[in-house]
Each structure stands twice: as C-alpha cells, then as structure tokens.
Amino acid sequence: MRTVKKIVKIALTQQKPWREELTNFLRNFRATPHSSTGKAPATAFFNRQLRTKLPDVHTNARDPAEIQETDQKAKRKMKKYADSKAYVKPSRVRPGDTVVLKRDPSHRKSETPYEPKPYKVISCKGSMVTATRGEKTVTRNSSFFKLVRQQDEPTEGDSTDGEHDNLEDTDGEPDNIAQAEEQQQEPHRYPQRVRAPPRHLADYA
C-alpha cells in the first residue's frame, strides 16, 4: 500500500513532478471503495460516481443511513476481533467507587505510580471514567484508575474469633516442635563424612 510519503519519495527518485503524482494518488484513493462503508469516499460525499472520460450510466448512490449502518457493523467486527486478541475485560469501576489515579508517565522516579489521595467516581461512559476529589474533577480512561478496597472496622465477634485463633495456634506449637524433631531424627539420604582433627594437632589437644 502506498502512502503520501511514499508517493513523494518515488516521484523525487524518478524525477517526476511530485504534485501531479500526489493528485493522481488522491484521485485513486477517493475512487476506491472503502472497506468499512463499501463505497468510495467521493461517491459517499457527492452521491454519484466520479466523472471520467469513459461513458458511464448515472446511478444513484446508496442511502447515507445504509452506509452508516455498514460502517458501524464493520467497526463492531473490528472491535470484537481486537478485544479477543488483547484479552480485554469489562472494567469493574462503577459510580460511587473509591479509586486512585495513575500519574502521568513523566512523573518523578521518587514518586509513587498512583496519587496517594483517593478520588470518588461520579460517572462512567464506556471506558471513560469521571472522578472527583474536592473541587478537582478528572476524566480518564478506566485503565488509569485502580479500585481501593475499604477495610471494615473489626466487630466484637471478630475480635473474639481472633482470640480463639490465637489460642488454637499456641496449642498447636508443641505439635510443630515434635514434627521438627522427627524430621531431624530421620536418616540422611547420603552418609555423612566422619570429621576428625589433623594428626599434627594431636599433641596440642
């Protein structure tokens, strides 16, 4: 596929007027049916075929609503394919959630990746999330936000359960010690080398 940059380079290499080559390239592009709409850009814009030197029967172009429907269908197909390849998952961010905002890539290395002060989500529109913190309001892609889980305060029942857990753990300590002793008493896989001091040190013993 040729682009504008390639057309200009080829024209300069072949010593041809690049303006004429660019005009020919644009005419061919506008007369070629688009993959998403099924119609050439010039046909969709002028509601007729481009006039050329060859005789042609005038035919009315399709309805703009039909072209728009074909375009949306092609875009949905491309989105489905891209989502399946990128393993895209729906965002879990909802209005009312507490989130932290990711800093810009130009932030200092000494700073954390996310801002320490949380935001509150006020609206979600597709992948666009709007959050507020005091008088500051930001709108970013959902990938810039991270949910913050609010820890519930422990109740009396929770503290009692924790005490029982601690008691159970202390009761289980002797079992752990016994298991460790049994593991130490197990024979080794390979025989151990007998270690003895050198003979020339026997007089100093």
N, C-alpha and C positions, 0 to 999 in steps of 0.2 A: 504493500500500500504506500502510495506516495503522499507526502505531506508538503505543506507550503515551503518548509525549509529545504526539503529535498529537491523540489521543483526549481527553486532559485539556484541551488548549487549545480544542478545538471545544466541549467541554462548558461551559467557563467563558464562552466567547463567546456561546453560545446560552442561557446562564443555566440550565443543567441540572445536576442533581447528578452530579458527576464520578465519584463512587464507583460509582453504578449503571452509568454508561457504561463504566467500566473493567471491571466484572463482565461486561457484555454482550460487550465486546471479547475478554476472556479465554475466555469460553464459545465464541465463534465460532472463536477460534484453536485451541482444543483439539478442536473438532469438525471441523476442516478437514483433509483428508488431506495428509500431508507429502510433499514432492517426492522425498525420498530413500528413505523407507520405504514410501511408497504407502498408509500407514494414518494415521488421525488419532491424535494423541498420547493422547487419552483412550481410544480403542479399544485401542491397544497397551498401555496401563497397566492398564485394568480388564478386558481381554479380552472386551469386549462393547461394543455401541453405547450412546451416551448416551440416557438415558430422556427422552422429551419427551411432550407432551400428545397427540401423534398416535399412533395404534396402529401397532405395529411387530412384525414377526416376529423372534424372537430367533435370531440366527445366531452360531455360534462364530467367533471371530477366527482369523486365520492363526497358524501355529506361530511362536513367537519366533525360532527358528533361521532360518525363511524370511524374516522381517522383517529380521534382522541381515544375511543374505546380500544382500537387495535394497539395504540401506543401504550395504554395502561396495562393491557394484557401482556404485552412483551416485557414491560418493566416488572410486573409481578413475577413473571417467569425467571427473569434475571435475578431478582431479589431472592427468590426461593433457592436458586442454584448457589448464589453467593453465601446465603445463610447456612446451607448444608455443608459447604466446603469449609467455612470458618467456624463451624460448631457454635453458632450464635444461640444464646439462650435468652428468654424474656427477662427483663430487669425486675428485680424484687423491690425496687424503690417505689413507695406509694406516698400519696399526700398525707402529711402528719408524721412521717418518719423523721427520726433524728439522724443526720448524716454528717460526715466530714468531707471537706472539699480538697481535691488534689491540687497541689501547687502547679504553677507553670513550669515547663522544662528548664527555664532559665533561673530557677531558684538556686540559692547558695547551697553548697555541699554540707554546710554545717546545720542547715535547716532540715526539718522532717519532711517526708514526701507529702504529707497531708497537713492542713492547717489544724492547730490544736483545738481551736474553738469550734464547736459544732454548729450546724445550720438546721433549720426545720423546713421540710419540703412543703410547699404550698400548692403546687400544681405539676401535673405530668401530661405531656402531649407527645405520644410516641416515644422516641428516645430522648426528647428534650425535657429536662427537669429544671424547675424554677424553685430555688430555696432562698430563705431569708434568715438574717441574723441581725436583730435590732433594726436599724434603718438601712442596712445594706441588703440588696437583693441581687442574686446572680442567677444566670441561666446558662447551663452547660449540658453537654451530652451525659447520659446516665453513667458512662464509664468513668467520669470524673468524680463520682460520689461513691462513698462507702458507708454502709449502714453501721450504726453504733447501737449495740445492744445495751439496754438499760438494765442494770442489776437491781433485782428486787431486794428490799431490806429483809433480813432474816427474822422470822417469827419465833415465838416461844417454842412451838413444836419443832422447828428446825434446829434450835439450839439444843433441845433435849435429845433429838436424834443424833446430833453430833457428839454429845457426851457418851451415848451408848456406843457409838462407833469407836470413840477413843478407848472405852473400856474393853471392847472386843479386841482392839488392836493390842492393848497391853497384855490381855490374856493370851494372845497368840504369840507373844515374844518367846516363851520357852520352847514352843514347837519349832520356831525358826532356828533357835540355838541348837536344838537336838538334831535337826536336819543338817545344819552346818557341820556338827561333829561327826555325823555318819558319813558325810561326804569326805571329810578329812581322813577317816579310817579306811576308806575304800582303797584297794591296792592300785598302784600306778600301772599305767599301760606298759611303760618301759622300765626296766630295772635301773635303780639309782646307783651311781658310781660311789664306791667307798672312798671317802676322803680321809687322808692321814697327813700329818705334818712331815716335811722332808727329814731325811735321816741326819743330815748335818746339823739339824737343830735339836737333836735328841739330848745333847749334853747341856743345853740351856733350859731344858724343860724342868 
